[in-house]
Every structure is written in C-alpha cells, then in structure tokens.
C-alpha cells in the first residue's frame, strides 16, 4: 500500500509538472508611447530593443499615433 501511494503521488506530480513545461514562452508584447524630455509625443520614432541575456536585437518604428 505504501508503494502504491508513492507511485500515485509521483504520477500526480509528473502530470501537474508537465503543464509547467508547456507554459513557458519565448514571445511577448511591449507597448508604450515615445515622448521627448518635455513629455511631447514623438511620432515615427525608431525603437530598438536588445536582449540583455542573449544580445538579440529587434527594431521597429512607432506609428503615426506615437504607439509601438
């Protein structure tokens, strides 16, 4: 009976743990507004994002409405 409980507990942990593995993602969203030092909106601004850990670089331009 003791080994059955141990096996059941390990199986439950395995089943619950597999969901955590698939919950990881390498995608995200960044939203914001580009402003200058006087808090005026800067439309068509160039935005460069750089990954700290891997050095990956992404570049985009804000839209006419200043958002990226």
PyMOL CGO cylinders between C-alpha atoms (Angstrom):
from pymol import cmd
from pymol.cgo import CYLINDER

trace = [
    CYLINDER, 0.00, 0.00, 0.00, 2.87, 2.34, 0.81, 0.3, 1, 1, 1, 1, 1, 1,
    CYLINDER, 2.87, 2.34, 0.81, 4.49, 1.86, -2.62, 0.3, 1, 1, 1, 1, 1, 1,
    CYLINDER, 4.49, 1.86, -2.62, 1.12, 2.42, -4.32, 0.3, 1, 1, 1, 1, 1, 1,
    CYLINDER, 1.12, 2.42, -4.32, 0.71, 5.78, -2.53, 0.3, 1, 1, 1, 1, 1, 1,
    CYLINDER, 0.71, 5.78, -2.53, 4.24, 6.74, -3.51, 0.3, 1, 1, 1, 1, 1, 1,
    CYLINDER, 4.24, 6.74, -3.51, 3.64, 5.80, -7.15, 0.3, 1, 1, 1, 1, 1, 1,
    CYLINDER, 3.64, 5.80, -7.15, 0.32, 7.67, -7.18, 0.3, 1, 1, 1, 1, 1, 1,
    CYLINDER, 0.32, 7.67, -7.18, 1.96, 10.77, -5.69, 0.3, 1, 1, 1, 1, 1, 1,
    CYLINDER, 1.96, 10.77, -5.69, 4.82, 10.66, -8.22, 0.3, 1, 1, 1, 1, 1, 1,
    CYLINDER, 4.82, 10.66, -8.22, 2.38, 10.20, -11.09, 0.3, 1, 1, 1, 1, 1, 1,
    CYLINDER, 2.38, 10.20, -11.09, 0.34, 13.17, -9.90, 0.3, 1, 1, 1, 1, 1, 1,
    CYLINDER, 0.34, 13.17, -9.90, 3.46, 15.34, -9.63, 0.3, 1, 1, 1, 1, 1, 1,
    CYLINDER, 3.46, 15.34, -9.63, 4.51, 14.29, -13.13, 0.3, 1, 1, 1, 1, 1, 1,
    CYLINDER, 4.51, 14.29, -13.13, 1.11, 15.12, -14.61, 0.3, 1, 1, 1, 1, 1, 1,
    CYLINDER, 1.11, 15.12, -14.61, 0.98, 18.51, -12.90, 0.3, 1, 1, 1, 1, 1, 1,
    CYLINDER, 0.98, 18.51, -12.90, 4.61, 19.27, -13.73, 0.3, 1, 1, 1, 1, 1, 1,
    CYLINDER, 4.61, 19.27, -13.73, 4.22, 18.72, -17.47, 0.3, 1, 1, 1, 1, 1, 1,
    CYLINDER, 4.22, 18.72, -17.47, 1.81, 21.64, -17.66, 0.3, 1, 1, 1, 1, 1, 1,
    CYLINDER, 1.81, 21.64, -17.66, 4.54, 23.95, -16.35, 0.3, 1, 1, 1, 1, 1, 1,
    CYLINDER, 4.54, 23.95, -16.35, 6.90, 22.93, -19.13, 0.3, 1, 1, 1, 1, 1, 1,
    CYLINDER, 6.90, 22.93, -19.13, 4.43, 23.93, -21.82, 0.3, 1, 1, 1, 1, 1, 1,
    CYLINDER, 4.43, 23.93, -21.82, 3.60, 27.20, -20.05, 0.3, 1, 1, 1, 1, 1, 1,
    CYLINDER, 3.60, 27.20, -20.05, 6.98, 28.70, -20.96, 0.3, 1, 1, 1, 1, 1, 1,
    CYLINDER, 6.98, 28.70, -20.96, 7.01, 31.02, -23.95, 0.3, 1, 1, 1, 1, 1, 1,
    CYLINDER, 7.01, 31.02, -23.95, 9.60, 32.96, -25.91, 0.3, 1, 1, 1, 1, 1, 1,
    CYLINDER, 9.60, 32.96, -25.91, 7.16, 35.59, -27.12, 0.3, 1, 1, 1, 1, 1, 1,
    CYLINDER, 7.16, 35.59, -27.12, 5.94, 38.77, -25.55, 0.3, 1, 1, 1, 1, 1, 1,
    CYLINDER, 5.94, 38.77, -25.55, 4.37, 42.11, -26.21, 0.3, 1, 1, 1, 1, 1, 1,
    CYLINDER, 4.37, 42.11, -26.21, 5.71, 45.54, -25.48, 0.3, 1, 1, 1, 1, 1, 1,
    CYLINDER, 5.71, 45.54, -25.48, 3.51, 48.60, -25.68, 0.3, 1, 1, 1, 1, 1, 1,
    CYLINDER, 3.51, 48.60, -25.68, 4.29, 52.19, -24.92, 0.3, 1, 1, 1, 1, 1, 1,
    CYLINDER, 4.29, 52.19, -24.92, 4.41, 55.77, -26.00, 0.3, 1, 1, 1, 1, 1, 1,
    CYLINDER, 4.41, 55.77, -26.00, 7.59, 57.57, -27.01, 0.3, 1, 1, 1, 1, 1, 1,
    CYLINDER, 7.59, 57.57, -27.01, 7.93, 61.06, -25.55, 0.3, 1, 1, 1, 1, 1, 1,
    CYLINDER, 7.93, 61.06, -25.55, 10.67, 63.66, -25.51, 0.3, 1, 1, 1, 1, 1, 1,
    CYLINDER, 10.67, 63.66, -25.51, 12.04, 65.34, -22.33, 0.3, 1, 1, 1, 1, 1, 1,
    CYLINDER, 12.04, 65.34, -22.33, 9.15, 67.83, -22.35, 0.3, 1, 1, 1, 1, 1, 1,
    CYLINDER, 9.15, 67.83, -22.35, 6.62, 64.93, -22.48, 0.3, 1, 1, 1, 1, 1, 1,
    CYLINDER, 6.62, 64.93, -22.48, 5.62, 65.74, -26.05, 0.3, 1, 1, 1, 1, 1, 1,
    CYLINDER, 5.62, 65.74, -26.05, 4.68, 62.70, -28.13, 0.3, 1, 1, 1, 1, 1, 1,
    CYLINDER, 4.68, 62.70, -28.13, 7.24, 61.63, -30.77, 0.3, 1, 1, 1, 1, 1, 1,
    CYLINDER, 7.24, 61.63, -30.77, 5.51, 60.01, -33.76, 0.3, 1, 1, 1, 1, 1, 1,
    CYLINDER, 5.51, 60.01, -33.76, 7.50, 57.80, -36.16, 0.3, 1, 1, 1, 1, 1, 1,
    CYLINDER, 7.50, 57.80, -36.16, 10.26, 57.26, -33.59, 0.3, 1, 1, 1, 1, 1, 1,
    CYLINDER, 10.26, 57.26, -33.59, 12.76, 54.43, -34.06, 0.3, 1, 1, 1, 1, 1, 1,
    CYLINDER, 12.76, 54.43, -34.06, 12.66, 51.92, -31.18, 0.3, 1, 1, 1, 1, 1, 1,
    CYLINDER, 12.66, 51.92, -31.18, 15.45, 49.38, -30.65, 0.3, 1, 1, 1, 1, 1, 1,
    CYLINDER, 15.45, 49.38, -30.65, 15.06, 46.53, -28.15, 0.3, 1, 1, 1, 1, 1, 1,
    CYLINDER, 15.06, 46.53, -28.15, 18.07, 44.50, -27.11, 0.3, 1, 1, 1, 1, 1, 1,
    CYLINDER, 18.07, 44.50, -27.11, 18.03, 41.27, -25.08, 0.3, 1, 1, 1, 1, 1, 1,
    CYLINDER, 18.03, 41.27, -25.08, 20.30, 41.51, -22.04, 0.3, 1, 1, 1, 1, 1, 1,
    CYLINDER, 20.30, 41.51, -22.04, 20.94, 37.78, -21.77, 0.3, 1, 1, 1, 1, 1, 1,
    CYLINDER, 20.94, 37.78, -21.77, 21.37, 36.87, -25.42, 0.3, 1, 1, 1, 1, 1, 1,
    CYLINDER, 21.37, 36.87, -25.42, 22.11, 40.14, -27.22, 0.3, 1, 1, 1, 1, 1, 1,
    CYLINDER, 22.11, 40.14, -27.22, 19.17, 39.62, -29.56, 0.3, 1, 1, 1, 1, 1, 1,
    CYLINDER, 19.17, 39.62, -29.56, 18.07, 42.83, -31.24, 0.3, 1, 1, 1, 1, 1, 1,
    CYLINDER, 18.07, 42.83, -31.24, 14.65, 43.90, -32.53, 0.3, 1, 1, 1, 1, 1, 1,
    CYLINDER, 14.65, 43.90, -32.53, 13.88, 47.17, -34.23, 0.3, 1, 1, 1, 1, 1, 1,
    CYLINDER, 13.88, 47.17, -34.23, 10.60, 48.89, -35.02, 0.3, 1, 1, 1, 1, 1, 1,
    CYLINDER, 10.60, 48.89, -35.02, 9.15, 52.32, -35.66, 0.3, 1, 1, 1, 1, 1, 1,
    CYLINDER, 9.15, 52.32, -35.66, 6.24, 53.89, -33.84, 0.3, 1, 1, 1, 1, 1, 1,
    CYLINDER, 6.24, 53.89, -33.84, 3.13, 54.62, -35.83, 0.3, 1, 1, 1, 1, 1, 1,
    CYLINDER, 3.13, 54.62, -35.83, 1.58, 57.92, -36.76, 0.3, 1, 1, 1, 1, 1, 1,
    CYLINDER, 1.58, 57.92, -36.76, -0.24, 57.84, -33.41, 0.3, 1, 1, 1, 1, 1, 1,
    CYLINDER, -0.24, 57.84, -33.41, 3.07, 57.51, -31.48, 0.3, 1, 1, 1, 1, 1, 1,
    CYLINDER, 3.07, 57.51, -31.48, 2.47, 53.98, -30.18, 0.3, 1, 1, 1, 1, 1, 1,
    CYLINDER, 2.47, 53.98, -30.18, 4.61, 50.90, -30.71, 0.3, 1, 1, 1, 1, 1, 1,
]
cmd.load_cgo(trace, "trace")
